[in-house]
Amino acid sequence: MTRPLFAGILALGIVALAGCGSESSTGPDTAPPSAPQLLSGYAKTDGKVVLTWAPNVESDLDGYNIYEVGVDEPIAVAPAGSRGVAIETSVIGEIPFRITAIDRSGNESAPSSTLSIRYEALPTPEPDNVIELRG
């Protein structure tokens, strides 16, 4: 008979402890990380655009979303600790980018400042096996 009484008390103790956690006293994390800073970048000649930024310092940072301005979904993601990405592009001309930081609770920061990078297409090279015919 003593055993069921002890099990009941233990169960009550666990319920009481579960209700004392920090989540119930402070609520869920709804604070977004800081917006990423110092966004810079350049276009490479291999069809890629390189973006770099100063990494965020939040301890619960999960990563970064990279957006082309005007596109609702991220075009790339980078893990926490990243300082930059290389993104393939086929867009010719001015491409505006911005990034946001995401924490482990899914909160997204305000966007970074917008950075526009001009990508120019390279001339299409002639194949090596072309034979010039003269008549």
C-alpha positions as CSV (number, residue, x, y, z in Angstrom):
1,M,0.0,0.0,0.0
2,T,2.9,2.4,0.6
3,R,4.1,2.1,-2.9
4,P,1.1,3.5,-4.7
5,L,1.0,6.4,-2.3
6,F,4.7,7.1,-3.0
7,A,4.1,6.9,-6.8
8,G,1.2,9.4,-6.4
9,I,3.4,11.9,-4.5
10,L,6.2,11.5,-7.0
11,A,3.8,12.2,-9.9
12,L,2.5,15.3,-8.1
13,G,6.1,16.4,-7.5
14,I,7.0,16.1,-11.2
15,V,3.9,18.1,-12.3
16,A,4.8,20.8,-9.8
17,L,8.4,20.9,-11.1
18,A,7.3,20.9,-14.7
19,G,5.2,24.0,-14.0
20,C,8.2,25.9,-12.5
21,G,10.3,26.0,-15.7
22,S,11.6,29.3,-17.2
23,E,9.2,29.0,-20.2
24,S,6.1,29.3,-18.0
25,S,7.5,32.2,-16.0
26,T,9.0,34.2,-18.9
27,G,7.0,32.8,-21.8
28,P,8.3,31.6,-25.1
29,D,11.1,33.4,-26.9
30,T,9.5,36.0,-29.2
31,A,12.4,38.5,-29.5
32,P,14.1,38.5,-32.9
33,P,17.8,38.7,-33.3
34,S,19.5,41.9,-34.4
35,A,19.5,42.8,-38.0
36,P,22.8,41.7,-39.7
37,Q,25.2,44.5,-40.2
38,L,28.0,45.5,-42.7
39,L,26.5,43.8,-45.7
40,S,28.9,44.0,-48.7
41,G,29.5,42.0,-51.8
42,Y,30.7,41.7,-55.4
43,A,30.1,39.9,-58.6
44,K,32.5,37.2,-59.7
45,T,33.2,36.2,-63.3
46,D,32.0,32.6,-62.9
47,G,28.3,33.5,-62.6
48,K,28.3,33.9,-58.8
49,V,27.6,36.8,-56.5
50,V,29.5,36.9,-53.1
51,L,27.8,38.5,-50.1
52,T,29.5,39.0,-46.8
53,W,28.4,40.5,-43.4
54,A,29.5,40.8,-39.8
55,P,28.2,37.7,-38.0
56,N,25.6,38.2,-35.3
57,V,26.5,37.4,-31.7
58,E,23.2,36.1,-30.3
59,S,23.8,32.8,-28.4
60,D,20.5,31.3,-29.9
61,L,21.3,32.2,-33.5
62,D,20.3,29.5,-36.0
63,G,21.4,31.1,-39.3
64,Y,20.6,33.7,-42.0
65,N,18.1,34.0,-44.8
66,I,19.4,35.6,-48.0
67,Y,16.8,37.5,-50.1
68,E,16.7,39.1,-53.4
69,V,14.7,42.2,-52.8
70,G,11.2,41.7,-54.2
71,V,11.3,37.9,-53.7
72,D,9.3,36.6,-50.7
73,E,11.2,33.4,-50.1
74,P,14.9,33.2,-49.3
75,I,17.1,32.4,-52.3
76,A,19.7,30.9,-50.0
77,V,20.3,30.1,-46.3
78,A,23.5,30.2,-44.3
79,P,24.2,28.6,-40.9
80,A,25.0,30.4,-37.7
81,G,28.6,31.5,-37.6
82,S,28.6,32.3,-41.4
83,R,30.2,35.4,-42.6
84,G,29.1,35.1,-46.2
85,V,27.8,33.1,-49.1
86,A,28.4,32.7,-52.9
87,I,25.2,32.6,-54.9
88,E,24.9,31.5,-58.5
89,T,22.9,33.9,-60.6
90,S,21.7,34.1,-64.2
91,V,20.3,37.6,-63.7
92,I,22.0,40.3,-65.8
93,G,22.2,43.8,-64.4
94,E,21.6,45.2,-60.9
95,I,20.5,42.7,-58.2
96,P,19.4,44.0,-54.8
97,F,20.0,41.8,-51.8
98,R,19.3,41.8,-48.1
99,I,19.7,39.3,-45.3
100,T,17.9,38.5,-42.1
101,A,19.0,36.5,-39.0
102,I,16.9,33.7,-37.6
103,D,17.1,32.3,-34.0
104,R,16.3,28.8,-32.9
105,S,12.8,29.8,-31.9
106,G,12.1,30.8,-35.6
107,N,12.2,34.6,-34.9
108,E,13.4,36.5,-37.9
109,S,15.2,39.9,-37.6
110,A,14.5,43.0,-39.5
111,P,16.4,43.0,-42.8
112,S,19.9,44.3,-43.3
113,S,20.4,47.4,-45.4
114,T,19.9,46.6,-49.1
115,L,23.0,46.0,-51.2
116,S,22.8,46.2,-55.0
117,I,25.4,44.3,-57.0
118,R,25.7,44.7,-60.8
119,Y,26.3,41.4,-62.6
120,E,27.5,41.6,-66.2
121,A,27.4,38.6,-68.5
122,L,30.7,37.5,-70.0
123,P,30.9,37.2,-73.7
124,T,30.3,33.6,-74.8
125,P,33.6,32.1,-75.8
126,E,33.9,30.3,-79.1
127,P,34.5,26.6,-78.9
128,D,38.0,25.4,-79.3
129,N,37.1,23.0,-82.1
130,V,35.8,25.7,-84.6
131,I,37.5,25.6,-88.0
132,E,37.5,28.8,-90.0
133,L,36.7,28.1,-93.6
134,R,37.9,30.5,-96.3
135,G,36.6,30.3,-99.8
